[in-house]
Amino acid sequence: MRMSPALYTSEIRHRPGAMNLTILRSRATLDRMTTRLHRLLHLLILTTFALTGVWMRFPGAPTAFQPFYVSGFLIFWPLIASLVLWLLLGAPGLQALWLDRRRRFWMLALLLLAGWALLSWAWAYTSSSAVNRPGASLAASIPFVLALLFALVTACAGPSIRWIASALILSAVVSGSVGGLQVALQASSGLGRFGELTLDPQLSGVAVVQADGLRWLRAYGLLPHPNILAGLLVVGILVTVGWALQVPEPTGSGRKLLLPLGVLVLLLWLLGLTFSRSAWVGLAAAGGIFLLLVWRSVSRRRLIMLGGVALLTGLAFTALYFPFLSARAAATESIEQRSVADRIVYSDMAWQAIGESPILGWGMGNFPWRASYYLTFTDFDLRGQQVHHIYLAAWAELGIIGLGIFLAAWILGLAAFIRRRAAADSSALTTNHQPPATSFALLAALLAWAVIGWFDHYPWTIFQMQIVWWGLLGALQPQHDPKKIERHERRGVQRAYTDRVLP
């Protein structure tokens, strides 16, 4: 028998406790569901970070220079899913970020950079009648914008930086190990379906080092070039050092320290197999900065031990590969001389492009096209490629306005982290509160890439590396989780109500 509205209302009036208890139970159910969706969001973010070392593309995906070329990458889909889920959850953490003045300016710079990159399509060189390839600029700007938005989601509602660090270590170990196998085989390892290129040191265009007439294949991993793998390994090395520093001082055998030490030795060795000079320089510079940052807050004995392990690994690698290292450092072989000469040519062309359009630039992703135009007036045996300098690339493609916004977004993100570090350490509501070694390791990784950017272009041009570059900057932003505060307040209200109403 159905109860009439009048009787139902009367029943509610006489049983307010039951009604309120039902409301509390409904809220608890909703809270559990929201918590699970937040965990799913964290999983999607971690999956995106873990896939940064994989160049896997789906068959039949849009080809190069098409607007949605990026959708063919495996990493695209967890990233898109994380953005959509974050919006469906009501953009958690966005209000807290907005209320923080420093992080608000960083977010505005991030969104302004995304808008400027998209807007550059309007005046892009490839959109002109001379080229008539308007999709080329969108193919470069869309993944760049997605990486910026991913950084915003990570800053607002991302998992703890310890989990992000673990995902990056996993990515570096997996892709780097494939690179080590490639060097051992001096050929591809048979993982073409996961993005591995066809590699043969005797083929033209394959990255090798050469000494005494011997061409030696460099480690690619599951990425399109050894230098890109090297950048990922630098991040993995610095994060692993932070991990090792956080292992408690051993009271017995110290077995817990063996795993991070083993991973550190492996990643250092794999970095050597890439023979990437820019990565070596970036790691050395960032390592010195990291040492200054953590010197007073961690065990000196642990630091000395890690330094000794790194030194011994470096000496062993040098003894085994000295002829190749010597040729790489001195640039005495024709391959090395050609590499240096090509970079000089593209740098000169970048300055030429900047001189011709210093304010607006030539459009996101358009420098290689402009370089191809310049090459038609030379007899160089080259094709249009990106300049190996992210700051020149940003200026040439987005103009001085875009370069200024890019630098502002980066500097404001670092400033927000540095200014709030002390407050984050003491706040009970900070969700990514970690010992200094973890966050300082990620900071050192960002600084390493800032140095690498003077010699290479992948932090600016490669989708997976854009995710690492901007995602790490987002991960360093202190988070206040409104859901945690709300749950805490609800529990307090529920306890008070239960004590007062229920028998």
N, C-alpha and C positions, 0 to 999 in steps of 0.2 A: 504494500500500500504506500503510495507516494504521499509525502508530507506537504501540506499546503504552505505557501510562502509565509502566511501569517504565523502558523504553528512553528515553522522553521525559525522565524525571527524570534518568537517567544522562547524557543529552545535555546537559541544562542544567548539570549539575554540572561537566561537562568543558568547557563553553563559557560561563562566567559573563560574559565580556565581551560576547558577542553578546546574551545575555538583557538585560543592563543597558543596552546600546545600544538595544535594542528599546523598553525602558521609557522611555528618554530621548526617543526619537523619538515615542512615543505622547504623552508629556507635551508635547512641542513642538507636536504637532498640536492637542492640547487647548488649549494656550496661544494658538495662532493663532485658534482658534474663539472663545475667550473674548475675545480682543482685538477681534475683529470684532463681537461682541455688545456690547461696551462702546462701540464706535464707533456702533453702531445706537442705543444708549441716548442717547448724546450728540446724535445727529441728532434723535431724538424730543423731547428737551428743547429743542433749538434751534427745532424746528418749532413747539412750543407757544409759546415766546416770540415767534416771528415772527407767529403768528396772533392775538396779543393785540389787534391793531388791526382785527379782522374780526368782524362780528356775524352771520356766516352761520349759518343754521339749516336743517336738512334738512326737507323737506316731510313731513307726517305724524308729526312728532315729538311727544312729550308736550307738552300745553299748559301755560300758566302755572298755578302753584300745585299742580301734580302733583309727587310726590316726585322723579321723575327728569326733570324739565323740562330740566335742564342737559344731558342726553344728546343733545338736539337740536342743540347747537352743534358746529360743525366742530372747534373747539379741544378739545373734550372727548375725542376719540378718541386723538390723539397723547399727551395727558396720561395717560389711562388706560393706554395701551400702555407708556409710560415707567415707570409705577408697577409694572405687572405684570412687565416685563422686569427691573427692578431686583430684585424679589423672587426671580425665577427664577435670577438670577445669584448669589443668596445674600446680598443686601443689601450689596454692596461699599461699604466706607467707613464702615459703621455702627459697627463695633468701634473704629475709630480715633476716630470722633466721641465714642463713649461714654467712651473712655479720657481724653479731654480734659475736665477738670472744668468749664470755663466753657461749652464747647459742649454738654456733657451737660445742664447746667441749662437751656440754651436749648431743647434737644430735648424735655426733660420739660415745659417750659412750653408748647411748641408742641402736644404731644400732649394735655396737660391742657386747653388751649383747645379743641382739636378735640372732645374728649370732652364738655366742658361745653356746647358749641354743640349737639351731638347730643342731649345729655340734656335740654336746655331744651324739647324737644318735649313732655316729660311735663307741664310746667306752662304750655305756650304758650297765649296767648289764643285762637288759632284752633282749639286742641284742645278748648276749652270748649264746653258745650252751646249757649252764646249764638251761636257762630259755626259750629261743627261743620265746620271745614275743616282736619283734622289734617295733610293733605298739604302745606299752605302752609308750615308751619314746616320740614318736611323739605326742601322745595324750596329753601329758603334755606340750611339748615345743610349739606346734602350738598356743594354746590359750594364752600362755605367750607372744609369739611374737606379736600376734594380739593386745594384751593390750598395748605393747610398741609402736606399730605403731599408735594405737589410740591416745596415749599421744602425739605423734609427730603431728598428724593432729590437735588435740586440741590446741597445742602450735602455730601452723602456722596459722590456719584459724578458730579457734573455736569461739563460741559466748562469750559474756561478762561473767565474773565470777559471776555476779549477777544472770544471767539466769541459769548457772550451779548450783549455790547454791540453787536456787529454785527447780531445778529438783531433787537434792539430798534430800532436805527437803521433797518433795512429796514422794520419794521412801521410806524414813524412816517412814513417817507418815502412809502410806498405809500398808507396811509390818509389822510395829510395831503394828498397830491397829489390824491386824489379830492375832498377837501374844497375845495382850491383851484379845481378844475374846477367844483364846485357853485356857488361864489361867482361865478365868471366867467359861468356860465350863468344864475345866479339860479334854479336848478331842479336836480332830480336829474340825475345823469350817465348814468343807464341801467344801473346795476350792481345792480339790485334782487336778482338771484339770489345776489349775494355779501354781502347784508345791508344794502345801502343802503336808507334809508327814502324814502318818497315825499315830496318837498320842494317847497313852494310858499310863498314869503314872504307871500302873501295869505291863506293858510289859518290859522285859529286853532290854536294849539298848536305851531306851527313856530317855532323859536328865531330871532329876528331882532333887529337893532338898528334904531332909528328916529331919524331926525333930519329936521326940517323937513317932516314928513309922509311921508317916504320910508321904506318898510320894506325893510331890506337883509338878505338871508339870510346867516346865519353858517355857517361851515364845519362840517359833520358828519363828513365822511369816510365810513368804513364802520362807524361806531359810532352809538349811539342819541341822542347829544347832543353839542353842540359842546364843553361843558366836559370831557367824557370824552376827546375827541380832544385837547383842550388838555393834559390831564394826560400823555397818551402823548407828545405833542410836547415837553413839558418834559423828560421822561426822554431823548428823542432828542437834544435840544439839549445837555444836560449831557454825555452820553456822546460826542457829536461833538466837543465842546471837549476832552475827554480824549484822543480820537483825534488831534486836531490837535496837541496838546501832545507826543504821542509820536512824531510824524514827526521824523526826525533833522534837525538843522540843515542847511540846503542848502549844498552846496559849489559848486553851479552855478546853474541856473535856479530851483530849488525847485519843480519841477512837482508833486512828490509832495504838496505842501501844497494844491494847487489843489482837489483833490477834497473834502477835509474842509471847506475854506472855502466851497465851493459848496453843500455839504449844509447847513452851518451857516446860511448866508443863506436858503436855501430853508425850513428848519424855523422860523427866526425869523419869516419872512414869513407862513408858514402859521399859526403861533401867533397872530399878530396877527389873522388872518382869523377865528379862533374868538371873538374879543372876550371872552375869559374873564378876568375880573378876578382870580379866585382863583389861576389859573395864573400870571398876571403877578406877583402878590405872591410866590407860592411860588418862582418862578424867581429873582426878585431876592434873596430871602433865601438860597436855596441857593447862588446864584452868589457872594454875599459869603463864605459859609462855605467854599466850594470854593477861592476865591482865597486865603484864609488857610491852607488845608491844603497847597496846592501852591506857595506863593510862594517857598519856599526850595529847592525840588527841580526846578524847571523853568526854562526860559529866560524872563527878564523881558521881553525883546524880543518873544518869541512871545505872551506874555500881553497886552502892550500892543497888539500887532497884532490879536489876537482881540477885545479890547475895542473897538478902533476900528472893526472890521468890524461888530460888534453895534450900536455907536452909530450908524453911518451907516445901517444897515438900519432901525433904529428911527426915525431922523429922516425917512427917505424914506417909511416907512409912515405916520408921523404927518402928514406934509404931504399925503398922498393921502387919508387917511381922517379928517382932523381933526374934522369935524362929528360923525361917529359916535363917535369916541373921547371927545369932549367930552360928548356925551349919555350915554355909558356911564359915564364917571367921575363926572359931577355928578348923575346920576340925575334929570334934569329931565323926561324923557319919561315918559308914563304907563306904558309897558312896564317901564321900570327901577324906577319907584316900586312897581309891583305886585310885581315880583320881590323887592324888599327887604321889603315888607310880608308876603308869603307866608312868607318865611324866618323872620321874627319870630314869626309865628303858630305855625309848626311847632316852633320852639325852645321857645316857651311850653308847647306840648303835650308836648314831650319832658320838660320839667321836671315837668309834672303826672304823666306816666306814671312817672317816676322816684320821685316822692313817694308814689305809690300802691303801688309794688313795688320798693323800693330794693335789696333783697338779691338776689333771683332774677331780676328783670326780667320781661318779658312774652313771652320766647321769641325765638329767632333769626328775623329777618325779620318780626316781628309788629308793629313800631311803626306802619307804615302802616295796618294794620287797627285798631289802638287809636286812631290819629288819626281814622279814619273814624267811630269811635264818638263821640269828642269833638265832631266837627263836627256831629253830629245835634242838639246843644244850641246851635248857633250859626246865624246866618243868612249865614255866609261862603259865597261861591261857590267852594268848593274841594272837592277829594276827598282821601282819605288818601294822603299821600306820605311819603317818608323825610325825616327832619330833615337839614338840610345841615350836619352836624357829626358826624364819625365817633366822637368820644369820647362825645358825648351819645347817639348811636345805640347804641354798645356798652353803655353804662350802662342805657339804657331797655330794651334787648332781653335782655341777659345779666346785668343786675344789677351791683352793686358787685363781686361775686366775679368775674364774667366780665370786667369792665373791668380789674380788678387783674391777672388772668391775661394779658389782651391786652397791657397795658402792660409786664408782666414779660417776655413773649415778645419783644417788640420791643426793650426796653432790653437784655436779656441777649444778644440777637443782635448788637446794636451793640457791646456791651462786649466780646464774644468777638472781634469783628473788630479793634477798637481795641487790645486788649491783645496780640493775636497778630500785629499788623502787622509789627513789627520782626522777630519770629522768623520770620514767613513770608518776609520779604525775604532772610533769610540762610540759609534751609533749602534744601538741594538736593533734598529729597524733596517739596517743595510743588508740587502739580500746577497750581494756578492762580496761580502766581507771575507778577506783572505789574509794570511800572513803576507808581509811586504814582498817576499821573494817571488810570489806568483805574479802579482800585478807589475812589479818592476821588471820581471822577465818579459812580459808582453810589451811593456813600454820600451825595453831595449830592442825587442824585435821590430817595433815600428821605427825606431831610430836607425836600426840597421838597414831597413828598406829605404829610409830617407837618404842614406849614404849610397846605397846601391843605385838609387834613382839617378845619380849623377853619371852612371856608366851604363845603365840599361833602361828598358822601357816597359817591362811587363807589369809593374804595379799600376801603370796608367792604361795599358792597352788590353791585357788578357783578363777575361771575365773571372776566372777562378782566382787570380791574384788580386783583382779589384775587391773581391769578396773578403780575402784575407786582410788586405790593407785597411779597408774601411770597417770591416767587421771587428777587427781588433780594437780600432779606435772607439767603436761603440761599446765593446765589452769593458773597456776601461772606465766607462762612465758609472759613477756610483748610483745604485738603484734603491729607491724606497718602494716597496711593494704594497700598494694600497689594499690588495686582497688580504695580505697578512694582517694588516691593521684592522680591516673590517671583520675578519674572522675572529680576531682577538676580542674586539668589542662585542661581537655577537655572543661569544661564549660567556662574557661577563654579564650581559643582559639576560641570557638564558639561565645562568646560575642564580642570578638575583630573582628572576621571575619564579623559578622552581621553588626556591626557598620560601617565597612569599605566598604562592597560590596552591601548589600541589600539596596533598596531605602527606 
